[in-house]
Amino acid sequence: MQHGTNRYGLKLGCFTTVDNSGVTIILAVSLLADETTESFEWAFHQLNRTFCIPPRVIFTDSDPAMGAAIASVMPHTIHFLCTFHLSQNLYKHIHPLFRGGKSEAWNVFCTAW
């Protein structure tokens, strides 16, 4: 299934954690009509209401609306970008600079990354 293509066009958000055994646990989910700061603020308020305290750390993609909502609703939560999304952006925007016989330089860059 492709993102946002359910019957109602709603966006699914999953709040997850990883336990001390490395198992991913779904804590909560949200269905949002859009990906605006206001919608994310609502979802984060509901998360805080349910768990009574905000998370210490949160990892997200680089959505600016989500970043603004985290800063607004959970100002003491440390916001990091997901390494998967960072790697995707790195490949998309940096890899083209290493084309044309520069594969060894790309390998050195990736090793350093």
C-alpha positions as CSV (number, residue, x, y, z in Angstrom):
1,M,0.0,0.0,0.0
2,Q,1.3,3.4,-0.9
3,H,1.4,6.3,1.7
4,G,-1.9,8.2,1.9
5,T,-3.8,6.0,-0.4
6,N,-6.3,4.4,2.0
7,R,-10.0,4.7,1.3
8,Y,-10.3,8.0,3.3
9,G,-7.0,9.5,2.2
10,L,-5.8,9.8,5.8
11,K,-2.1,9.8,6.8
12,L,-1.1,7.1,9.3
13,G,1.4,8.1,12.0
14,C,3.0,5.5,14.2
15,F,4.5,6.3,17.6
16,T,7.0,3.5,18.3
17,T,9.8,2.7,20.8
18,V,12.5,0.0,21.0
19,D,12.7,-2.1,24.1
20,N,15.9,-3.3,25.7
21,S,15.9,-6.4,23.6
22,G,15.8,-4.4,20.3
23,V,12.1,-5.2,19.6
24,T,10.0,-2.4,18.1
25,I,6.8,-1.7,20.0
26,I,3.9,0.4,18.6
27,L,2.8,2.7,21.4
28,A,0.1,4.6,19.5
29,V,-1.1,5.5,16.0
30,S,-2.8,8.5,14.5
31,L,-4.8,9.1,11.4
32,L,-4.5,12.7,10.2
33,A,-6.4,14.4,7.4
34,D,-3.2,16.4,6.4
35,E,0.4,17.0,7.4
36,T,0.1,20.5,8.8
37,T,1.7,21.8,12.0
38,E,-1.8,22.0,13.5
39,S,-2.5,18.3,12.8
40,F,0.8,17.2,14.2
41,E,0.3,19.4,17.3
42,W,-3.0,17.7,17.9
43,A,-1.4,14.2,17.5
44,F,1.5,15.2,19.9
45,H,-1.0,16.6,22.4
46,Q,-2.9,13.3,22.4
47,L,0.3,11.4,22.8
48,N,1.2,13.5,25.8
49,R,-2.3,13.2,27.3
50,T,-2.2,9.4,27.0
51,F,1.3,8.9,28.4
52,C,1.3,11.9,30.8
53,I,4.9,12.9,29.9
54,P,6.4,13.8,26.6
55,P,9.2,11.6,25.2
56,R,12.8,12.6,25.9
57,V,13.9,12.0,22.3
58,I,11.9,11.7,19.1
59,F,13.2,10.7,15.6
60,T,11.3,11.9,12.5
61,D,11.8,12.5,8.8
62,S,12.6,16.1,7.9
63,D,9.0,17.4,7.6
64,P,9.2,21.1,8.7
65,A,5.6,21.0,10.0
66,M,6.3,18.1,12.2
67,G,9.5,19.8,13.5
68,A,7.5,22.9,14.3
69,A,4.8,20.9,16.1
70,I,7.4,19.1,18.3
71,A,9.0,22.4,19.2
72,S,5.6,23.8,20.1
73,V,4.1,20.9,22.0
74,M,7.2,19.2,23.4
75,P,9.9,22.0,23.8
76,H,12.1,19.9,26.0
77,T,12.1,16.8,23.7
78,I,15.2,16.4,21.7
79,H,14.3,16.1,18.0
80,F,16.6,14.0,15.8
81,L,16.3,13.1,12.1
82,C,15.9,9.5,11.2
83,T,19.1,8.0,9.8
84,F,17.1,6.2,7.1
85,H,15.8,9.4,5.8
86,L,19.1,11.1,6.1
87,S,20.7,8.3,4.1
88,Q,18.0,8.6,1.4
89,N,18.6,12.4,1.1
90,L,22.4,11.9,1.1
91,Y,22.1,9.4,-1.8
92,K,19.6,11.5,-3.7
93,H,21.6,14.8,-3.4
94,I,25.2,13.8,-3.0
95,H,25.6,10.6,-5.0
96,P,25.2,12.4,-8.4
97,L,28.4,14.4,-7.6
98,F,30.4,11.1,-7.7
99,R,29.2,9.8,-11.1
100,G,31.5,9.5,-14.1
101,G,34.3,7.3,-12.8
102,K,34.3,8.5,-9.2
103,S,33.0,5.3,-7.7
104,E,36.0,4.9,-5.4
105,A,35.6,8.4,-4.1
106,W,31.9,7.6,-3.4
107,N,33.0,4.4,-1.5
108,V,35.4,6.5,0.6
109,F,32.6,9.1,1.3
110,C,30.1,6.4,2.3
111,T,32.6,4.8,4.6
112,A,33.2,8.1,6.3
113,W,29.5,8.7,6.6
